[in-house]
Amino acid sequence: MPKILVTGALGQIGTELCAALRLIHGQEQVIASDIRILNDTPFAIRPYVQLDVLDKIALHALILKEKITEVYHLAATLSATGEKHPLKAWELNMQGLFNVLDIAKTDKLKIFWPSSIAVFGPTGNKAFSQQHSVTAPTTAYGISKVAGELWCKYYHEQYGVDVRSIRYPGLISHTAPPGGGTTDYAVDIFHQALKHRHYTCFLKPHTTLPMMYMPDAIRATLQLMSAPADKVKIRIGYNVHALSFSPEQLAQEIGKHLPSLKIYYKPDDRQVIADSWPTSVDDHHARQDWHWQHEFELDTMVADMLKNLKQLVQHI
Ligand SMILES: NC(=O)c1ccc[n+]([C@@H]2O[C@H](COP(=O)([O-])OP(=O)(O)OC[C@H]3O[C@@H](n4cnc5c(N)ncnc54)[C@H](O)[C@@H]3O)[C@@H](O)[C@H]2O)c1
């Protein structure tokens, strides 16, 4: 039975990943950790340890104390925040990963580390970006993800570390808020649509980007981590594809449920980041190697998001 540590566990992905891992392995087998101090930790989050991944000594001590065998290393700075603080993003995204990889090397840990479609840049294929297409990003975040992927591959090839990675697209969820990415609009729009029936989008109407509903992202993660090692043929981030849509298409789909929804557009700095990313990715390697298949399409994702959020939002 694995003993799991999740870093950055209070974020958008970690919240749902911890819950999914605990369903499979049991509550006590999954230690959630994050830099944030929780004075009154809710039961669903326990066991929880406050941990800064940049503190390698504390990270290693926790891994030894809890006899950790697998780390899902999620702590990072995301794309939009990364552009505001590029060197801080580089430090957290790279040094945090080095700390985890280095301990994995000595302690023989299995690692999941998320990459992103941000590895691609404006010079690659816009549509259907291939697994081994040009990765020349123009954002600090993207640069950290390309470098991180190469270091994961290096630690696998040189030291035998079983490290696995996915290039997530923009993720949409109804539990935790998004953490400063370029695709955050695709979550915010649901909340504003339900509360106020209008939304001002920070991207232009036709900005098509690869996206995925969180249940699919969690399933992809668990599927990749449970695949036999010889089936994991790629040790940089796997492309995984589910949806491609623009703000206008998303608003239209939400409008089928909330016909009075009005959407306005006020593009900001994040438009430049979005314009540098592909509109879709080719994920046939993931489909072949570990049988990845998405379940949610745009219509089923929107219906499910609204169903879940309506229970939370009052005055609708
Ligand atoms: N959410 C997406 O759409 C998306 C898409 C592609 C890739 N990813 C990647 O997935 C991972 C998790 O993303 P997310 O959306 O959950 O991010 P998030 O911003 O929601 O969560 C990150 C968490 O890391 C924590 N953290 C920050 N600094 C830390 C430190 N020094 N030590 C420990 N914890 C720290 C934060 O408190 C936060 O809870 C990141 O590597 C991100 O690049 C996310």
The ligand as an ORCA input file, in Angstrom:
! r2SCAN-3c Opt
* xyz 0 1
  N      -5.017     24.410    -12.711
  C      -4.652     24.344    -13.991
  O      -5.414     24.704    -14.900
  C      -3.285     23.768    -14.336
  C      -2.978     23.567    -15.687
  C      -1.724     23.068    -16.019
  C      -0.819     22.717    -15.017
  N      -1.149     22.920    -13.721
  C      -0.130     22.576    -12.703
  O      -0.674     21.785    -11.665
  C      -0.054     22.109    -10.417
  C      -1.106     22.497     -9.390
  O      -1.892     23.540     -9.938
  P      -3.152     24.167     -9.180
  O      -4.044     24.705    -10.220
  O      -3.676     23.235     -8.162
  O      -2.424     25.404     -8.480
  P      -2.946     26.329     -7.281
  O      -2.293     27.650     -7.435
  O      -4.428     26.252     -7.173
  O      -2.311     25.562     -6.018
  C      -0.943     25.587     -5.733
  C      -0.784     25.415     -4.233
  O       0.611     25.463     -3.936
  C       0.740     26.105     -2.680
  N       2.106     26.623     -2.537
  C       2.612     27.769     -3.043
  N       3.914     27.885     -2.676
  C       4.222     26.793     -1.948
  C       5.397     26.353     -1.278
  N       6.530     27.080     -1.312
  N       5.345     25.177     -0.624
  C       4.207     24.445     -0.570
  N       3.065     24.822     -1.165
  C       3.073     25.985     -1.851
  C      -0.306     27.206     -2.682
  O      -0.634     27.623     -1.379
  C      -1.459     26.512     -3.422
  O      -2.380     25.937     -2.516
  C       0.959     23.212    -10.728
  O       2.220     22.627    -10.969
  C       0.435     23.805    -12.011
  O       1.483     24.373    -12.776
  C      -2.356     23.443    -13.358
*
